[in-house]
Amino acid sequence: MLPTTSAEVLNRLDALHEHLPAGVVVHGADGRILSANRLAQELLGRSEAQLLGLEASTEAWQLLRDDGSAMPAEEFPANRVLRTGEKLAGLVAGVVRPSGVTWLLCNAYPEYDGAGVPRQVVVCFTDCTALKQAQESLEKSEERLRLVLKGSTDAPWDWDLVSGEVYYSERWWNMLGYRGGEEMADAGAWRRMLHPEDEPMIAAYLAELLPSDRDGYSLEFRLRHRDGHYVPVLSRGYVLRDGSGRPVRMSGVNTDLTERKRTERRIYELAYFDHLTGLPNRRFLLEELEHVLARGERSGQYSALLYLDLDNFKLLNDTMGHDMGDILLRQAAQRLRATVRHSDELARLGGDEFVVVLEGLGTTPAAAATEADRVVSKVLAALGQSYQLGTVLFRSTASIGIALFGGHGTNIETLLKQADLAMYRAKGTGAAWPASSIPACRTRRTAVPRSRWRCATACRWGSSSCSASRSSTASAT
């Protein structure tokens, strides 16, 4: 039944006012509260009796701005509308109560008298505390993420597989030597910067990853730096898929691996290379000899292991000091590098002992011995030249033991011992017998004449382990 009198209409309006899903407070022209509905009383934490006549001042209220700072009285919603005469919408304000802060989303509008002067202000507000807390939590998470990314070497990126759009973070470009605004941030930039050798690998990886049901990925590749060199990066991230499993987005971070690669290289060098001469060490030599033997077995070619020692090196150390000995070793290593082929293996075993491995010398022991003899002559000539050790001109020579071997049935440690034994016999006898005088082995165990050359062990068919000895005399100037 519709209301018929003014009193009934007012009663109905009051009832509606009380049940509105928003707090409603009416302020008079002086800013004091004229009325407040039930929800306003709950949100403000005060009864109707406490609210009526209360002025909009900092003595009566403690309000906060959206950023959490104290709100001055002139910014209170009722005061702003009374001062400006304009509507206010979407103001977020915090009301400090004994139980905590209640955040309110406020709208306010003026009501004018016949002369156009605001006679009262209606302020409506709803509770947005949960939304405000969620916003603050999100902002804190974003701030933490910004700080983490700022303090890390990771460079975020994002690729929309549907539109093809690619987002590159500033750190992504900084990693490649670009500053903000300098880069060409189109969708295909990352592909143009790929190392040419990595492009097929990336294409094959994506072709396998995207149709699969995998979400995560991790792979390494190289991107071109602004100055032209390539930066090794580790890319890790996730693939976002729709309800049908179709990939729609890829997001991840790139990590610069330059320092890690440099560290790995340093560790590798410490493990496999001699710190004094920079030559491979015994560990490297033993591993590489395995490959040499395998290649020799496939090719049918003979190889030779040259075991050499610098004559009277201990005497140099004892009389002139280890610093002079180190200089001599470094110079000897440089001469050996310049003498042997790039395909030959060169290593320092320790002290003044070096090893040279010559591959592909021939299909017969005789041919291999001839070729080894030629190389030995070059090595002896190079090491026999004078050394400039500071202000001292020093002259030294070397003793060399040679072990020929094929790929089948050769034991590496035995091979080294044979060459070592031959070297010591050369050092002891001072004889200079050509390696070309080594006879080809024709039977399983053949006695070898000792009148022309030294042999550390008997020859075995198919894996000649004969060792010839050469030496030259030592002298100092």
Secondary structure in CASP SS format (residue, H / E / C, confidence):
PFRMAT SS
TARGET T0000
AUTHOR 0000-0000-0000
METHOD secondary structure of the structure
MODEL  1
M C 1.00
L C 1.00
P C 1.00
T C 1.00
T C 1.00
S H 1.00
A H 1.00
E H 1.00
V H 1.00
L H 1.00
N H 1.00
R H 1.00
L H 1.00
D H 1.00
A H 1.00
L H 1.00
H H 1.00
E H 1.00
H H 1.00
L C 1.00
P C 1.00
A C 1.00
G E 1.00
V E 1.00
V E 1.00
V E 1.00
H E 1.00
G E 1.00
A C 1.00
D C 1.00
G C 1.00
R C 1.00
I E 1.00
L E 1.00
S E 1.00
A E 1.00
N C 1.00
R H 1.00
L H 1.00
A H 1.00
Q H 1.00
E H 1.00
L H 1.00
L H 1.00
G C 1.00
R C 1.00
S C 1.00
E H 1.00
A H 1.00
Q H 1.00
L H 1.00
L C 1.00
G C 1.00
L C 1.00
E C 1.00
A C 1.00
S C 1.00
T C 1.00
E C 1.00
A C 1.00
W C 1.00
Q C 1.00
L E 1.00
L E 1.00
R C 1.00
D C 1.00
D C 1.00
G C 1.00
S C 1.00
A E 1.00
M C 1.00
P C 1.00
A H 1.00
E H 1.00
E H 1.00
F C 1.00
P H 1.00
A H 1.00
N H 1.00
R H 1.00
V H 1.00
L H 1.00
R H 1.00
T H 1.00
G C 1.00
E C 1.00
K C 1.00
L E 1.00
A E 1.00
G E 1.00
L E 1.00
V E 1.00
A E 1.00
G E 1.00
V E 1.00
V E 1.00
R E 1.00
P C 1.00
S C 1.00
G E 1.00
V E 1.00
T E 1.00
W E 1.00
L E 1.00
L E 1.00
C E 1.00
N E 1.00
A E 1.00
Y E 1.00
P E 1.00
E E 1.00
Y E 1.00
D C 1.00
G C 1.00
A C 1.00
G C 1.00
V C 1.00
P E 1.00
R E 1.00
Q E 1.00
V E 1.00
V E 1.00
V E 1.00
C E 1.00
F E 1.00
T E 1.00
D E 1.00
C C 1.00
T H 1.00
A H 1.00
L H 1.00
K H 1.00
Q H 1.00
A H 1.00
Q H 1.00
E H 1.00
S H 1.00
L H 1.00
E H 1.00
K H 1.00
S H 1.00
E H 1.00
E H 1.00
R H 1.00
L H 1.00
R H 1.00
L H 1.00
V H 1.00
L H 1.00
K H 1.00
G C 1.00
S C 1.00
T C 1.00
D E 1.00
A E 1.00
P E 1.00
W E 1.00
D E 1.00
W E 1.00
D E 1.00
L C 1.00
V C 1.00
S C 1.00
G C 1.00
E C 1.00
V E 1.00
Y E 1.00
Y E 1.00
S C 1.00
E H 1.00
R H 1.00
W H 1.00
W H 1.00
N H 1.00
M C 1.00
L C 1.00
G C 1.00
Y C 1.00
R C 1.00
G C 1.00
G C 1.00
E C 1.00
E C 1.00
M C 1.00
A C 1.00
D C 1.00
A C 1.00
G C 1.00
A H 1.00
W H 1.00
R H 1.00
R H 1.00
M H 1.00
L E 1.00
H C 1.00
P C 1.00
E C 1.00
D C 1.00
E H 1.00
P H 1.00
M H 1.00
I H 1.00
A H 1.00
A H 1.00
Y H 1.00
L H 1.00
A H 1.00
E H 1.00
L H 1.00
L C 1.00
P C 1.00
S C 1.00
D C 1.00
R C 1.00
D C 1.00
G E 1.00
Y E 1.00
S E 1.00
L E 1.00
E E 1.00
F E 1.00
R E 1.00
L E 1.00
R E 1.00
H C 1.00
R C 1.00
D C 1.00
G C 1.00
H C 1.00
Y E 1.00
V E 1.00
P E 1.00
V E 1.00
L E 1.00
S E 1.00
R E 1.00
G E 1.00
Y E 1.00
V E 1.00
L E 1.00
R E 1.00
D C 1.00
G C 1.00
S C 1.00
G C 1.00
R C 1.00
P E 1.00
V E 1.00
R E 1.00
M E 1.00
S E 1.00
G E 1.00
V E 1.00
N E 1.00
T E 1.00
D E 1.00
L C 1.00
T H 1.00
E H 1.00
R H 1.00
K H 1.00
R H 1.00
T H 1.00
E H 1.00
R H 1.00
R H 1.00
I H 1.00
Y H 1.00
E H 1.00
L H 1.00
A H 1.00
Y H 1.00
F E 1.00
D C 1.00
H C 1.00
L C 1.00
T C 1.00
G C 1.00
L C 1.00
P E 1.00
N C 1.00
R H 1.00
R H 1.00
F H 1.00
L H 1.00
L H 1.00
E H 1.00
E H 1.00
L H 1.00
E H 1.00
H H 1.00
V H 1.00
L H 1.00
A H 1.00
R H 1.00
G H 1.00
E H 1.00
R H 1.00
S H 1.00
G C 1.00
Q C 1.00
Y E 1.00
S E 1.00
A E 1.00
L E 1.00
L E 1.00
Y E 1.00
L E 1.00
D E 1.00
L E 1.00
D C 1.00
N C 1.00
F H 1.00
K H 1.00
L H 1.00
L H 1.00
N H 1.00
D H 1.00
T H 1.00
M H 1.00
G C 1.00
H H 1.00
D H 1.00
M H 1.00
G H 1.00
D H 1.00
I H 1.00
L H 1.00
L H 1.00
R H 1.00
Q H 1.00
A H 1.00
A H 1.00
Q H 1.00
R H 1.00
L H 1.00
R H 1.00
A H 1.00
T H 1.00
V C 1.00
R C 1.00
H C 1.00
S C 1.00
D C 1.00
E E 1.00
L E 1.00
A E 1.00
R E 1.00
L E 1.00
G E 1.00
G C 1.00
D C 1.00
E E 1.00
F E 1.00
V E 1.00
V E 1.00
V E 1.00
L E 1.00
E E 1.00
G E 1.00
L E 1.00
G E 1.00
T C 1.00
T C 1.00
P H 1.00
A H 1.00
A H 1.00
A H 1.00
A H 1.00
T H 1.00
E H 1.00
A H 1.00
D H 1.00
R H 1.00
V H 1.00
V H 1.00
S H 1.00
K H 1.00
V H 1.00
L H 1.00
A H 1.00
A H 1.00
L H 1.00
G C 1.00
Q C 1.00
S C 1.00
Y E 1.00
Q E 1.00
L E 1.00
G C 1.00
T C 1.00
V E 1.00
L E 1.00
F E 1.00
R C 1.00
S C 1.00
T C 1.00
A E 1.00
S E 1.00
I E 1.00
G E 1.00
I E 1.00
A E 1.00
L E 1.00
F E 1.00
G C 1.00
G C 1.00
H C 1.00
G C 1.00
T C 1.00
N C 1.00
I H 1.00
E H 1.00
T H 1.00
L H 1.00
L H 1.00
K H 1.00
Q H 1.00
A H 1.00
D H 1.00
L H 1.00
A H 1.00
M H 1.00
Y H 1.00
R H 1.00
A H 1.00
K H 1.00
G H 1.00
T H 1.00
G C 1.00
A C 1.00
A E 1.00
W C 1.00
P C 1.00
A H 1.00
S H 1.00
S H 1.00
I C 1.00
P C 1.00
A C 1.00
C C 1.00
R C 1.00
T C 1.00
R C 1.00
R C 1.00
T C 1.00
A C 1.00
V C 1.00
P C 1.00
R C 1.00
S C 1.00
R C 1.00
W C 1.00
R C 1.00
C C 1.00
A C 1.00
T C 1.00
A C 1.00
C C 1.00
R C 1.00
W C 1.00
G C 1.00
S C 1.00
S C 1.00
S C 1.00
C C 1.00
S E 1.00
A E 1.00
S E 1.00
R E 1.00
S E 1.00
S C 1.00
T C 1.00
A C 1.00
S C 1.00
A C 1.00
T C 1.00
END
